[in-house]
Amino acid sequence: MSLRRRLTLSLITILILFSINVGTHFWGSFARNESMEAYRNSVTAAQLSTQVEQLLIDKRQTILVLDTIRDNTEEPLEEGELRQALEQIESIRLRIRELGKVSHDVTRLHFDRLQESSDGLLDQWKAFYEGYNTPEYRSDVDDPVPYLKASEHLKELEQRQAFIAVQRANIIDRTIALTDRITVIGFIASIFLTATLGFFLVRYTNRSLKHLKRGTERIGSGDLNFRIDNIDDTGELGDLADAFNKMSEKLRNAMYDVSKARDSADEANAAKSIFLANVSHELRTPLNAIIGYSEMLHDELSDQLELDRPQFQKDLEKIIRSGRQLLMLINDILDLSKIETGKMMLNCETFQPGELLEQACDAIGPQLRERDNQLHKTDFSALPTMYNDATKFRQIFTNLLSNACKFTEHGQISVLAREPAAHPGWVEIAITDTGIGMTPEQQELVFEAFVQAQPSTSANYGGTGLGLAICRDYCELMGGSIRVDSDPGAGSTFTVLIPSDPELTLEAA
């Protein structure tokens, strides 16, 4: 039998015992609740019986006194006194009904007798009060038989209820004692069975686990030829031993593959260079546009028809735009190659960053109109003079603004530039768009070369995935940094921090 089956059977046995203990516990709790309910009913019935008895005594004494006064005097009762007396009679009647609610089924006959006799007595008293002020009325309230009959039935009901409560309490007490004994026996049996099963399971698995431990220590020390063969379990422990044997085999093969991986690393580096040299789709698109529109213009010039000069000018603009796009792609590839080979150098000079930011904003004017975007920018005149590479500075923000416009349609793009108070001698420029945004996973890869946010980005928006990688490398080369904050569907914010102080530039670069 496998270890899993042994554990399963042991667990089922323990759960059955536990269920029995829980069942007897709830049974005992139910019995205790019944006992408390019976005790409360008995106490309530006794209290109500005492109250009813006292009310009957008081009311009878009052009626006898009033009857004597009525016989000797002709003074009538006031309306308020009559109403109060009738309310007291109804109150006694309600107390008797409450006594019936706490009565048991076996005492129902006694209660019915009490109710019948008490209703007759109370009706007699009620009639006495209603006819008190009538001279012709003759009362019989001095007859003690109805009162004694009701009192006798009340005492019989009280004695019967006390007897039934005692009987039920004895039965419930015996039930509680029985459930307590069953619970204790089940608890002891559970402990004994759990200890016994645990002992045999430990004894059964200890030997196999020792073999597994010895095997893992040998394999962990580097002896990958060692095999765990002396496991006599056909279940999980045997499968675990087989898994360790397969793992050691795979590790041995992996160590052989490591040497081949070193060779493949050089091949992967060469493959990346080949990829950079063959970004065929992005290079072919503007080149095809240049060739196509050039052939169209050539054919139009060959015709003898009158030229459509506005259309001719639009076609030339498309050729110029495609040529610039092609040049930008080639420059990106060449720049990245120079960065990776360490041949990219800084050409530091003093310049006004606000002027270069204005140029970058003007450069994306056609893209803004094409995508129907609005550009908002702060006043750049307050920015301090910078000493750094002006060409790379302009290219960083041209790429960022172009990237923001490419992924935003009918939206807003803003440029915020300032000298942060927390970093004197630095310039912070933030470019925010309301475009498609990025997930946290996409933000981790966005500055990697040849990587775009998702596979469909290139098909939907174009690009090679080099622009942001070049921006990151240029920022680091200039001694600064770049970061991105974004949410899917809520746009992105790229923040660039570059030193403006010449000493900080040379120190950070």
Secondary structure, DSSP 8 states (H G I E B T S, - for coil): --HHHHHHHHHHHHHHHHHHHHHHHHHHHHHHHHHHHHHHHHHHHHHHHHHHHHHHHHHHHHHHHHHHHHHH------HHHHHHHHHHHHHHHHHHHHHHHT--GGGHHHHHHHHHHHHHHHHHHHHHHHTTT-TT----TT--HHHHHHHHHHHHHHHHHHHHHHHHHHHHHHHHHHHHHHHHHHHHHHHHHHHHHHHHHHHHHHHHHHHHHHHHHHHHTT-TT--------SSHHHHHHHHHHHHHHHHHHHHHHHHHHHHHHHHHHHHHHHHHHT-HHHHHHHHHHHHHHHHHHHHHHHSSS---HHHHHHHHHHHHHHHHHHHHHHHHHHHHHHHHHT-----EEEE-HHHHHHHHHHHTHHHHHHHT-EEEE--GGGS--EEEEHHHHHHHHHHHHHHHHHT-SS-EEEEEEE--TTSTTEEEEEEEE-SS---HHHHHHTTSTT--SSTTHHHHH---S-HHHHHHHHHHHTT-EEEEEE-TTS-EEEEEEEE-SHHHHHHH-
